[in-house]
Amino acid sequence: MKNLVENLNQLFADFAKDATSQVENGNKAAGTRARKTSLAIEKALKEFRKVSIEDSKK
């Protein structure tokens, strides 16, 4: 679970960097990376929820 949280933190940091580049600098490639990262965040959050529920049942 610790690895999952660390992965989420890295994904959030990557998303924030790319989203900021798109908004502030108009960098279209950064927007594409931010959208791709948002999908990875969604997948990781679903996995976190699954693991968290399993841990709470123990």
C-alpha positions in Angstrom: 0.0 0.0 0.0 2.9 2.3 0.7 4.2 1.9 -2.8 0.7 2.7 -4.2 0.6 6.0 -2.2 4.1 6.9 -3.3 3.1 6.2 -6.9 0.0 8.4 -6.5 2.1 11.3 -5.1 4.4 11.1 -8.1 1.5 11.0 -10.5 -0.1 14.1 -8.8 3.2 15.9 -9.0 3.6 15.1 -12.7 0.1 16.1 -13.5 0.4 19.4 -11.6 3.7 20.3 -13.5 2.2 19.5 -16.9 -1.2 21.1 -16.3 0.6 24.3 -15.1 2.7 24.3 -18.3 -0.4 24.0 -20.4 -2.3 26.7 -18.6 0.5 29.3 -18.1 2.6 28.7 -21.2 0.0 27.3 -23.6 2.2 24.2 -24.1 -0.1 21.7 -26.0 2.2 18.8 -25.5 2.1 19.3 -21.7 -1.7 19.2 -22.0 -1.5 15.9 -23.7 0.8 14.5 -21.0 -1.5 15.9 -18.2 -4.5 14.2 -19.8 -2.6 10.9 -20.0 -1.5 11.2 -16.4 -5.0 12.0 -15.3 -6.1 8.6 -16.6 -3.2 6.9 -14.8 -4.3 8.7 -11.6 -7.8 7.5 -12.0 -6.6 3.9 -12.4 -4.3 4.2 -9.4 -7.0 5.7 -7.2 -9.3 2.8 -8.0 -6.6 0.4 -7.0 -6.0 2.3 -3.8 -9.7 2.1 -3.0 -9.7 -1.6 -3.6 -6.6 -2.2 -1.4 -7.9 0.1 1.3 -11.2 -1.7 1.6 -9.4 -5.1 1.8 -7.1 -3.7 4.6 -10.1 -2.4 6.5 -11.7 -5.8 6.6 -8.8 -7.4 8.3 
